[in-house]
């Protein structure tokens, strides 16, 4: 069951007078327990709405008199199953009956700050130099800013311990309340299937909820023991699935308000574009037309229905002026190549002295290219806004609600607390919902027309304004030694600093074109994430050459790890062929320090019937590690009529202990298909500032008939939970490329693998 969204405006957090010790104790969500939790910072108390029949236990849990377990989730549900995984962790520790669990989105609060993602993606070089102090400073910035974030496969890794603590604390308090009624020691009580019991008597959770909060927690919070009746590790049904099947789930475009109207928007070609002219007379002839709204950077039409608004925009035929030369694919490629001579390039990873290894030796070298990766979500950006003189309400899907609210408040000249953000589920994101432009635009349009407005971008607008995964060029070089040993390895990567661009866009008011230029001034480790090879080898080095390509770039499923795996795993396969060693053996011999990755490779090949990568086999391998997880993919593929044909994909993944294995398999399978899409198409191609393709049917996206059989093997593991949403994406494209080599004898060094008109 999914609870309806509620007011998320929250309240301003008083930060004065909070010392370092207090922040270290209570500043993170893992410390987020209100009831009897020692040293809980008073200013960081939960700001949840509590109904008359509900009892607030902590920042993650409410229980009503009927016994419904209401789990509060601060993460955006965008298909990854987070609104099932986090409640399952809490319900397992509480001992709840899964049928009584409901979900409610969290308000904006420091208690829900994602310090893990902030630590992974926002830590600068100077903070790194400060060591633990720098990390502490970064985490405190995230907490004090209430930096709520969804992304990077961090949701469970970040909040797992917090939800276990929340469930355990509620279980202890409920057991104490039952023990007081029965006049026994509370340690003799437990909760099983939603019933509090001492082995002979039972009480319902709802009966004791209000009494339980009067008790105090012990100094050491006991966790549940044993395996009987546990929910963790079970393939429990997703809580969001029934409403998505019957159509009752609400997305941003499903919101309907009294007196609401609809809007469509045009923002011009890619680049620094300003509005020059528009034919308002032609637009106004469309039945249902209400108003045309102009700004310096975009134009919107408001109408009684969305089709009329979009049709009126077509007739308005807006003309934009773009500063500089209009973007095209050739200019992107030229900028990436020119970046290798850029003085901003820097060596970011290095082990040993590579120069004497390469000097005078025979070197194997290859070059690779990856095109921009579009998001192409099922749901285009949409937001609904209702604005009054002193208040704003916004319905939208966002991976960064705090930053979205701040941007909307700034645009309306309102305090943050005056903006209520209703977090909606996303119909896909792949990183794109970190951007909040559509929310700001909807708010400005609603204020202008004085009525609630629903703004939805057209598919064309979505593709034009998409901030894709950065394109990249790589120059790979290696020296092979005896027995196929890699004696030296050098990787040079030219790519925009996409994550730097993203964070600067969503935390400030700078134009995307300006942000892209600024980000190209310095090398960035995040732009070469995943480029450090997992293999044991001699000296190696990885260089990043930042590039200003004229195309704003952004987050994407697996980010830079996607092209990093393509460069590394394709080159490894080339080296194996040159060394005359079977590709699996070539990899395994260098994974002595990576047993989990080696296990994945062995499992994938065993399940897939690996034939050694012989000519004509159509089999290819690749592997990758990220987010605490490890994945190997074996593909059987070929070409049929000039089109890629995949008959089988086997993915073996070690992602640690999983709360819900079925959801893990869903995410891995989804990642595999996403990786296939990147190999077949889903790429941005541009001419005169506009995409050359803007219809999904022309994007080369895979269909069921293109993919064949998919086998997912979860490796049993007692390791900590790893990320599952991204790890399967990177190895798919290189595995396909390596498979095609066995049937064509040709190396495919560009993504997408086959050129598209």
Secondary structure, DSSP 8 states (H G I E B T S, - for coil): -B-------------TT--HHHHHHHSSGGG---TT-TT--GGG-------TTEEEEETTEEEETT--EEEEE-S--SSS-HHHHHHHHHHHHHT--GGGEEEEE--S-GGG--HHHHHHHS--HHHHHTTHHHHHHHHHHHHHTT-----TT-HHHHHHHHHHHHHHHHHHHHHHHHHHHHTS-GGG-EEETTEEESSS-EEEHHHHHHHHTTS---SS-----SSTT--TTS----TTHHHHHHT---BGGG---TT-EEEEEE--SSSSEEEEE--HHHHTTSTTEEEEEE-SS-EEEEESSHHHHHHHHHHHT-EEEESSS---HHHHHHHHHHHTT-TT-EEEEEES--HHHHTTS--EEEEEEE--B----SS--EEEEEE-SS-EEEEE--S-HHHHHHHHHHHHT--GGGEEEEE-B-S--TTGGG--HHHHHHHHHHHHHTS-EEEE--HHHHHHS---B--EEEEEEEEE-GGG-EEEEEEEEEE--HHHHHHHHHHS---HHHHHHHHTTS--GGGGTT-S-SS--SEEEEEEEE---SS-----TTTTHHHHHHHHHHHHHHHHHHHT--HHHHHHTT-TT-HHHHHHHHHHHHHHT---S-TT--EEEEEEEETTEEEEEEEEEEEETTEEEEEEEEEEEE--S-S-HHHHHHHHHHHHHHHHHHHH--B--EETTEES--SGGGTT---HHHH-EEEEEE----S-----SSHHHHHHHHHHHHHHHHHHS----EESSS---
